[in-house]
Amino acid sequence: MSNTLRIRLLLAMQAALLGSVSSNIRVISCGFDGDDVRIKVIFDGAIPELDRGIMDEVGTELASHFDGASVEVECARIDAPQDFRDCLLDWCVYLRRE
């Protein structure tokens, strides 16, 4: 994968996440699976439907930057202080201070 594609993904993620990160999100990571994009969002506590919907909107926004690619958004619960590092995708785009 090219460095240009990586930069494009990270910048698109940054733009898509503006105003969308709630206080119960611990970390957001992203990466490629072939030509497709994956996003993984780790929550602290129960995952409200509103937050799931907002993360789906983030995925839709991201898809607009990558023609022909599908975007998969996965929301998972790993409560603090449990470690989440083994669950991350290629690049971390948000990390809550804990």
C-alpha positions in Angstrom: 0.0 0.0 0.0 1.3 3.4 -0.9 2.1 6.1 1.6 -0.2 8.5 -0.3 -3.2 6.1 0.2 -2.4 5.9 4.0 -2.2 9.7 4.2 -5.5 10.0 2.3 -7.2 7.7 4.7 -5.9 9.4 7.8 -6.9 12.9 6.6 -10.4 11.6 5.6 -10.8 10.0 9.0 -9.8 13.2 10.7 -12.4 15.2 8.8 -15.1 12.6 9.2 -14.6 12.5 13.0 -14.9 16.2 13.7 -17.7 16.7 16.2 -18.5 13.0 16.3 -16.4 11.6 19.2 -18.3 11.2 22.4 -16.8 10.9 25.8 -17.3 7.2 26.1 -15.1 6.4 23.1 -11.7 5.1 24.2 -9.9 4.7 20.9 -10.6 4.7 17.1 -8.4 2.9 14.6 -8.6 2.3 10.9 -7.0 0.4 8.2 -7.3 -1.3 4.8 -8.5 -4.8 4.1 -7.5 -5.2 0.5 -9.3 -2.3 -1.3 -11.8 -1.9 1.5 -11.6 0.4 4.6 -12.2 -0.8 8.1 -12.9 1.4 11.2 -12.9 0.0 14.7 -14.3 2.1 17.6 -13.7 0.9 21.2 -16.3 2.2 23.8 -16.1 2.3 27.5 -19.4 1.1 28.8 -22.6 0.3 26.9 -22.7 1.5 23.4 -25.7 3.9 22.9 -27.6 3.5 19.6 -27.0 7.2 19.0 -23.3 6.7 19.1 -23.6 3.7 16.8 -25.5 5.8 14.3 -23.0 8.6 14.5 -20.2 6.1 13.8 -22.2 4.8 10.8 -22.3 8.4 9.5 -18.6 8.6 9.9 -18.3 5.5 7.8 -20.6 7.0 5.1 -18.5 10.2 5.1 -15.3 8.2 4.7 -16.8 6.1 1.9 -17.3 9.3 -0.1 -13.5 9.7 -0.2 -12.8 6.2 -1.6 -14.8 5.4 -4.7 -15.6 1.7 -5.1 -14.4 0.7 -1.6 -16.7 -0.6 1.0 -16.4 0.8 4.5 -17.0 -1.4 7.5 -17.5 0.2 10.9 -17.1 -2.1 14.0 -18.1 -0.8 17.4 -16.9 -2.9 20.4 -17.1 -2.6 24.1 -13.9 -2.9 26.2 -14.3 -1.2 29.5 -11.5 0.7 31.2 -9.0 -0.3 32.5 -8.9 -3.4 30.3 -6.3 -3.2 27.6 -7.4 -2.7 24.0 -4.1 -2.6 22.1 -4.5 -6.1 20.7 -7.7 -5.1 19.0 -6.5 -2.1 17.1 -6.3 -1.9 13.3 -3.3 -0.4 11.4 -3.5 3.3 12.5 -4.9 5.0 15.6 -6.8 8.2 14.8 -8.2 9.0 18.2 -7.0 8.0 21.7 -8.7 9.1 24.9 -6.4 10.1 27.8 -6.9 7.5 30.6 
